[in-house]
Amino acid sequence: MRRLFLIYFLFFGIFADASGNGNQQINLIISVDWEGFSLEDANLEAFRKFREDYPEVKIVHFLNAAYFLQKGADAPSIQKKINSVIRPGDELGLHIHAFETLLEAAGVKYREDYNFWGREKSKPINNVRGHDVPLSIYSESEIRKIVRTSLNILEENGFKNLKSFRAGGWAASPEVLNALVKEGLTIDSSAVPPEIVKNVTGEETPLYSKIVNKLWQQTTVQSDTAYEIKTETGTIVEVPNNFGLADYITGEEVFEKFKVLFDNLDFNSNRPVNIHYGFHEETAAQFIGRVRYAIDKIKEHVQAYRVDINPKSLRELKLTSGSALSCERLF
């Protein structure tokens, strides 16, 4: 009898500790990179269906102004397509790949002496170069022009009050962050676990070896809190994309990594935990199923512990720690 009581106490004591008193917060952040080169019906339809099936999920849309600079671009049609997947409660942010068209609009001379894949030259997409060229090869003053031009183009087309940012290839170097602060952006979400990128690109690609692994070497799945980065210019809030993007990591892998994170939580710390996963608009039809799987499995897993999953935008997150930027110039 005594032994049974001890087992009962241990089991339900552990359960009570895990369920806590309702203070444990697990925030779900889903972000989308809009690459700037394609708005295909299949991808938008997959995106719209996701919104219908997960109406509670908020989306952080990192928008790219390059859509409006394509040859023969129909601005009203582009606006309509983008707006078809934006819902109340979503957040609009900025995403930049250094397309030649965008640089021309900003009055910046296009360069392609370096790219993510170590090619001799940039590989054009829809006959436009620069998608694979990191923004971080440009000077801070040039980056400011590119950021300002992007914001102006998006605002002219109805997408206003953008305060968050993700760099193409996660290449948010100190110069990029300085430029963001000077242009009034307050949140960056370019930090990503290098291991996630390496598993897809390999160790030898510049994207991994020269960019992600240098800038975000300390970022892991456990880097689940929003923190401040101190730049030469001021401070910016960093929200790590700690579970990466669906093109690089499957829903099954996300769930397995989440279980490890969850099993090691201190439920009495009252520390908010952020699960930040995402996908690309341009490949939504192919990969959004991974996001569905991850969300479904995570929700199912935490039900037993009476822990709620709280959909959040970046602006709604609370800071939990401070940090100083320690990386050097990349190029």
Phi, psi and omega in degrees: 000315179298319180296318178297321178297319180296316178298316179300315182296315181296315183297306184284337174293317177296316180299316181296322179295320180291319180287332175061205180247026178087006183274335182295126180248126171241112184265129177259119178243122175244120181241155181230127173270118173266107192288332176105005184234349185206135176231065185283146183302321183297319180290318180293324178293319177297322178295312180298320179295322176299318179297322179294320185279338180230064185296338181281343184281128175271145181244136170262112183265109174272099188272147181245125182290346185297337177305321185279356181252002178292151179299126180074020183301134177257096187304312179301322179293319178296315177303314182298318181294316180295314182295340182294344180242005177267135182233159175305137183096345176290164177240138177258128177231184184245137175232133182231124160249143190279060177297144180300323179297321180291320179294320177299317179297329181272354182074030180246134180290126181292138176232150174216035181280000179206140176213171186299332192251001178077019177286163176294321181224161176296142176269117183295148170239124186052040177067018177239130180274159168116346181301327183262014178259122183291137177302332186289354177280349181269160180287164180301318181294323177292319179298320178300319179296319181293317179296313183297317179297317179300313180297319180296316180298315180295320179295320178299336181255019171094003181254100192244168173060042177280126181234351180248164190208146165222130179279141171303133183068016179058021189274059178267081179288172176306322179295321178296313181296321176300315180297319179299314180299316181294333180266008171090007176278147189241347183227134172243146176223052181260348179291134182212146176297120180304328183300322180297318180289317182300323182297339180257318187267340187086170185280339190272343182291142175303328179305316179277304192286326185259343185241285188299314184287338177276317184284322192235035185302329183271358183277130177224178174303326180287353176280073193249018179239152175278135183218166179267139170252130178267116179256177177296334185270324185171212180239152176221144179278130177255126175242101184301139170277068197289345174250008173072196181244151190298337177293338188251341184211132185284165176297323177298317180294321177300314182297318179297318178293324178296318181300319177297315178299314183296319182295339182257011179286143169266102187289351179262359184278341183058032179265124179295141180245131181251126171255109185242106181236163181193189181204177176255140176300320185294343179234024184300317182299329182275324192241353184293339175299329177294323179292318177303311182301313182299314181298313182299314183290322179294315178300315180298320184294318186277348180302323182295340182257005181054042177252132181271144171263122185252108175297132183223154165265170180295323183294340183272354184280152178259143175288143178235348181200170177246160179204154177248140179289124186240356183279153179261171178304138185282319190235000000 
